[in-house]
Amino acid sequence: MIGVGAVTFILAGKDDVEKPTTSTVGVDLSSVTGLDIGVNTVVLIVASVRKTTGAANSASLGLKINGTQIKNNGTVFSTTNQVEQAIVWWLLAPRDANYQAGYGVVMRTGEAVTQMFTNDGVLPNAAITSVTLTGLVADALITLRTSYLKVYKLAEA
């Protein structure tokens, strides 16, 4: 549970197992299934990600909700041949047929903060049943790893 003042987020599901890839095409990584988060509920998704050394190239991360890619794999890390790590979080607003683009993503890598509010897909007008991180690397000599995926829902008063 995460609480600030009168606002409380409750853990709905998690995947704490590290998931690596050296794939240069998008693949599923960390995933939480078996969720039942209603359409009127605010959702917070948080995860840790990192890339290894091996080549001067980048790694990208995306997001699927209920098996549908809503955020395409976007560059998270630099093209420097170095180990890098980041925290990424998405905030999803309540959604219905008229409000399906309500989400934002923020990534923090080292000292840089990247905010990505572009919508590559729409949120489902249905309960959220699964959340999956997707990713790829620009060179198979490096590895992208995701871990500690947590899905929280806002407690309704």
N, C-alpha and C positions, 0 to 999 in steps of 0.2 A: 504494500500500500504506500502511495506517495500522497502526502497531505500538506497543503499550504493554506493556512487560515481555514476558511469554510469549504475549500475545494479539495476533494479527495479522489485520487485515481486508485482503482483496485486492479491488481494483477489478474488478467483474464487468461493468460497463457505464456509459456516461455519455451525457448530452445537454447540451452546453455552449451551445447556441444559444438565445438569448432568445426566449420565446414570449409574445406579448401578447394580451390580450382586452379588449374593451369590452362583452362579452355579459352580459346580466342573467339568463341561464339557464346552467346548468353546461355547460362545454365542456372537451375534452381540451387540455392544454397540453404541457409537457415530457414526453418519453416515452423509455424505454429498452426496446428489444425484442431478441430473439435471445438471451435469457438462458437458462441451464440451472442453476438453483440448487435442489439437492435439499431434500426435506422436513425433513431432520435438520440443516439448516444455519441458523445465526443470520445475519440480514440487517440491514444498516444502510443507510438511505436518507437522503441529505442533499441539500438544495436551497436556493437563494437565491430570495427573492420580494420584490416591491416593488409599491407603488401610486403613481400620480401624483396631482397636484392636479386640480381641475376641479369638484368638488362636495363638499359635506359629507356623505360617505357612506362605507360600508365596502366591503371586498373579502373574498372567502371562498376557501378552498382545501380540496381533498379528495384522495383517493388511490384509484387502481385497481390491483389486482394481477390479472394475467392477464385483463384486460378487465372485471373485476367490481369495482364500487365497494365498498370495504371501509370507507372513511371518507368520509362525506358532506361536502359543501362547508361548512366551518365558518368563522366570522368570524376573520380573522387580524389585520385592521387596524382602527383607530379610525374614527369617523365625522367626524373633523376634516379640514377641507379643507387637507391638507398632504401632502408627499411622505413616505412611510414605507417602510422596508425591514425584512426579517426573514430569519432562517435557520430552517429547519424540518428536523427529523430524526425518523425513525421507526425503532424498533428492533423487529424481528420475531423472535420465538422460534421454535425448531424446532416443527413442526406435524404432527399426524396427526389421525385421526378424533376423538380425545378432547381434542385441544389445538389448536383452531383460532381461539381468541380472544386469542392471546398476542402482542399488540403494544401499543406506546405511542407517543405523538407529543409532541414538545416544540417549541414555537415561541418564538423570541426576537425581539421587536420593540422596538427602542430600549432602554429600561431595563426593560421588562416581560417576564416569562417566563410563558408559558401552557403548562400541561400538560393534555393531553386524552387520557384513557385510556378514553373511551367507545368501544364497538365498534358500528359501524353495520352491519357485515357480518363474515363469518368469513373467515379466511385459507384458501386452497385446500389441500386434502389432496393436493397434487401439486407437481411442480417449478414454481418461479416462472420464467415465460418472458417476462413483461413487467411494467413498472412505469410508471404514468402519473399525473402530477399533473393534477388537474382544478380548475377555478375559475370564478368569476363575480364581477361587481361589482354593487353595489346601485343604481348610477346609471351610465349609459353615457357620462357626461362624464368619468369617471375610467378609468384603464387599470390592469389587473393584469398583471404580468409575472413569469414564472418563468424561471430560468436555472440553469446549473451543477448539474443533477440528476446525482447520483452514486449508484450502487448498489454496495455492498460486501458481500462474504460473508466470514464468519469462516473462517480457515484451520483445517482440521482437523489435529490432531496425528497 
